[in-house]
Amino acid sequence: MLLYALTIFASAFLLFLVQPIIAKEILPWFGGSAAVWTTCLVFFQSALLAGYAYADVSIRRLSQREQVSLHAALLIGSLLLLPIVPGVLWKPLGTESPLWLILGLLTATIGLPYVLLSTTSPLLQAWFAQRHPGRNPYRLFALSNLASMLALVAYPFAFEPWIATHTQAIAWSAGYATFAALCIAAAILSMRAATQATEPRTNVGTGPDASSAEPPPGVGRHLLWASLAAVGSILLLSVTSHITENIAAVPLLWIVPLSIYLITFILCFESSHWYPRGLLLPLAAVALSSMAWALADPRFTHALALQLGVACIGLLLACMFCHGELARLKPAPRYLTRFYLMVSLGGALGAVLVGVIVPVVLPAHFELALGLVACAALLAWRVRRDGVVFGALAVMAAVTTVGCAIWGIVGFYDATIVTARNFYGVLRVQEFGAGASRHRSLVHGTILHGTQYLAPALKRRATTYYTETSGVGRVLESLNPRTQPLKVGIIGLGTGTLAVYGAKGDTYRFYDINPAVIRIARTEFTYLADSDANVETVLGDARLSLEREPSQHFDLLAIDAFSSDAIPVHLITSEALGLYLRHMNPDGVIAFHVTNRYLDLVPVVAALARAHGMRAVWIRDPGTDVLASKSDWVLVSNNSALLSNPRIAGAATPIKERPDWRLWTDDFNNLFQVLRR
């Protein structure tokens, strides 16, 4: 029992520990987008399905000796794929589909080890049931989920702050080799204890509990298993997307919904006492209605704490319903692997639906509203024979979720003139005001990426984070007038506001990873078209593009990719600054836009400047002008004359040095360290 438990615990711990490790390794290649994590979840759920399918076929069709021989051979073969470090051949060019490239990269890098880890829980539970008929193997599933949650929670606190990413990958690979030895030992022990090890098993009912009178589950039961698992998976991914893009894009916030999801599995499969059905069914109905209402009502849009609380508590109660019903419907151990196969099939279908299909089919993040409708419908189906009160509450939840879904979709298009959705999220162009105050804004989730006033007198004025009193505005104003044209690079296009500073002969070169942003900036805003400068746009991750380009000899390089709260960390490391310097003129300025509600990035940039022997000046603009927004820019340069210009030096704010903070590199960064307290 101890060997089984230890092996299952190790496999589940490694299974979930590898997820943030590999995601962090590849995140810089794809612009640091939150969609990278969603795509990774699609792979993880699909690989889990492959592992469960392998376990089901193995238990049903192979003798114990054949199972052990095959599994040991695959485990030994998977060791040849270690360590789990993606090769540079997988680096994107910027023109290919990130979705399929990420899935291919993950398959080649961790595909076989991940599948084998995912087989461990159902396979060892089946072996345990054969050795110990009458004992409950499903508690091992609860142990598996506990280990998964511990790995998930431990990563940001025990691993990321102290261990470099490459070292994490090497250490994980060593842990996997240890797991492989444990698993082979457990397999051999099971084979020796089997009474019919050499006889082929063509029917799952030939195990020790074959005398069970329970009939094989029918098609309807299989569909119900998959449906409950799929709805739970849909809610997990859609709530994750909702809270990280529309509520608070705090780094690693996705750990919260995933932990909730795992906790419900642990509780429901550890013991039936954790799922008091008479209490949780009404609570689930109320939670679904509350989530739908909070999602649709515009009065709650900026009530971030309320939105986050409703989303997390609602997910907890909805998943308790889905997974509690799954636990109630679990079959006899003889059908255990088929049960897990259908659960993983449902989970994979939910992930593919949210991560692959929905971004193509739906123009915005409507999947959470539709997921709530699906969960309410499933709730109504499950309580149809459980009394009038349960039925009435389920009908109430169904009607409320449908009504709020319609309300939310209609409200989304209020004041919206253009929407665009792709791998990088949902963009909206909204138009507000009347007369001289009429303006258009580009919004991504809750983040403003630029505003342009439509009145002729204001149309060519810099707004939001880029006004003349902002850090970047002060630099551009200080560099002009001059006899030589300026060469300006901007990482992050937005609406192209900075192009208003361009004069004849200047070149403004914008880098952006999102093709929809480039299209919208050119069709819905006129900053680029109205600029007197020569405007260039480069599609692709800026850092990868700069790595491939010859020196651009920039006079100013603005790193404007941090206005969103989900920051691309790879653009603010020591190696990144070294790359930027290769593209700068000797007296050039690198301006980091570090406006952020949740992260204090000023000391990070100051440390980078110090490490490269440069000065850093922090310009904090309170944004009191009607056209302005509050902004923080850190200017990094060796041009003492420019930084001493009264226009810049007179607006500088002292930087609080943090010598205790470790320098950020490509191999190390600590987002929790810079969270605002």
Protein Blocks (a to p, Z undefined) as FASTA:
>chain_A
ZZmmmmmmmmmmmmmmmmmmmmmmmmmmnoopaklmmmmmmmmmmmmmmmmmmmmmmmmm
pcfklmmmmmmmmmmmmmmmpccdddfklpcfhlacfklmmmmmmmmmmmmmmmmmmmmm
mmmmmmmmmmmghiafklmmmmmmmmmmmmmmmmmmmmmmmmcfklmmmmmmmmmmmmmm
mmmmmmmmmmmmpmblmbccfbfklmmklmpmbdcddfklmmmmmmmmmmmmmmmmmmmm
mmmmmmoccehklmmmmmmmmmmmmmmmmpmklmcfklmmmmmmmmmmmmmmmmmmmklm
mmmmlmmmmmmmmmmmmmmmmmmmmmmmpccfklmmmmmmmmmmmmmmmmmmmmmmmmmm
pmbdfklmmmmmmmmmmmmmmmmmnojklmmmmmmmmmmmmmmmmmmmmmmmgopabdcd
dfkoccddddedehjllccdddehjaccbdcdfbfklmmpcehjlmfkbmklmmmmmmpc
cfbdcddddehjknommmmmpcehiacddddfblklmmmmmmmpcklmmpmbdcdddedj
fklmmmmpccehiabdcdfflmpmbdcfklmcfklmmmmmmmpcfkbccdddfbdfkbcf
klmmmmmmmmnopacdddddehlafkbccdddddddfblklmmpmklmmmpccddddfkb
ccddfkbccfklmpcZZ
